[in-house]
Amino acid sequence: MADDHAAGVLICGAGAAGLTLAIDLARRGVAFRLIEKRTAPFRGSRGKGIQPRTQEVFEDLGILDRVVAAGGAYPLQREYRADGGYRESVMMESTDPTPAEPYHLALMVPQFLTEAVMRERLAELGHHVAFGWELAGFEQDMQGVSARLVGPAGEQTVRAAYLVGADGGRSFVRGALGVDFPGETLGMRALVADVELTGLTRDAWHRFGEGDMARQISFCPLAGTDRFQIQAPVPLDGDVDLSAEGLGAMAAQRTGRGDIRIHSVSWASAYRMNARLADRYRVGRVFLIGDAAHTHPPTGGQGLNTSVQDAHNLGWKLAAALAGAPDTLLDSYEEERRPVAAAMLGLATRLLASSKQGEMRRGREVHQLDIFYPDASLSFEMPARSAPLAGKRAPDAPIRGAAGQPTRLFELFKGPHWTLLGWDADRAAIPPRPGLRIHIFGAKGDVTDPGGHVRDAYGLRRGEWALVRPDGYVGAVVGSEHIERLERYLAERGL
């Protein structure tokens, strides 16, 4: 048995949630180890929708352009009638981007391509996934967690300050903690498969038997690949033939067509749909993120997106705690993210009910741009404002630097730091410090608001400050007369 004491954070599970957390910790210089019990990367398309808020997170992590290049837009839906005719419709309601919300359409990126981009980014930061390593047990004390790992090199004991379970719906970490995972099985079983086929064009998401759970089947061309994703409800009990021959027979039976031929299957799964939420997200020095904390039906594309945002919320807090911030900061992770998952579970379940009736249109409700933490302990405004901003997603806006070059607020926010925006405020009122970047709008400021978009989005008055957290949410809004309270807030967050 070997000992390894190098991990500040041990992350168990290298899906989208674990990779997001690893990237965030890596760019902060935090020591961690990312293990995955699979011996190779996940190769399926399960979570293929990247919502606008997650696109903003990916921009912050430096991978958005690569993710966009790997995938594409959602195609039209083509719903076939029994007589062979069809009607076409858009699945995603189309709205134009705004200065405050630059991304307004969900992207289609098969999960294995998204995770490949994330592993590439992690490698750029000097880290890799340890495939084939499984968490076999752990114990925690006041100073950290001792974890027993089993992998290609045998058995190791790793000592870490924190353990994060990103190990999916059947989480070993959650089970070992004894955390309940209540919810419901939604009385529906479905298959999903990535296949190569002929007989269908790639310009549409082909849907047959809508509203008939015994006949429903769809074929979605997977952007960035030459494959289609098949989705279909299947009986609650009994085996499902997921071979090319079995899927081909199902396609012929449900579509009434003999020209759709399945040539190969690269990945397939039959699963029961669940809606479950962990009772706790934190037990001492152990945390749950992603599917280990919540499982969703796939309708609305909320699961992967909620998981990525869990990790984006937790990463900076773990880094701050390791750097000496009060341990109570870590309590805000569950306080903020568990209610979000509860709301997303409700939304996905409602969308599932509508999809059973053949209704697949999606609008702003799935974009996750309206997630906010108004009553959280990390959000405060002084004095109180008629239109509260603290706890909400920090809006983007086009701006100019004092030297005349155009940029955006998101460019100022991008990275692991906090950002303090002062509106015609005195820069000298807030001393500079590591981890905080200060920008002043006004006559003697380093940035300007020529289009008035910052003024419209933030509504700051002369002498007011808006503090933006590392995860892109507004932490505090204060007037110049309350600088002492802002200083105390910064100190309590490790700044």
Secondary structure, 3 states (H helix, E strand, C coil): CEEECCCCEEEECCCHHHHHHHHHHHHCCCCEEEEECCCCCCCCCCCCEECHHHHHHHHHHCCHHHHHHHCEECCEEEEECCCCCEEEECCECCCCCCCCCCCCCCEECCHHHHHHHHHHHHHHCCCCCEECCEEEEEEECCCCEEEEEEECCEEEEEEECEEEECCCCCCHHHHHHCCCCCEEEEEEEEEEEEEEEECCCCCEEEEECCCCCCCCEEEEECCCCCCEEEEEEECCCCCCCCCHHHHHHHHHHHHCCCCCEEEEEEEEEEEEEEEEECCCCEECCEEECHHHCEECCCCCCCHHHHHHHHHHHHHHHHHHHHCCCCHHHHHHHHHHHHHHHHHHHHHHHHHHHHHHCCCCCECHHHCCCCCECCCCCCCEEECCCCCCCCCEECCCCEEEECCCCEEEHHHHHCCCCEEEEEECCCHHHCCCCCCEEEEEECCCCCEECCCCHHHHHHCCCCCEEEEECCCCEEEEEECHHHHHHHHHHHHHCCC
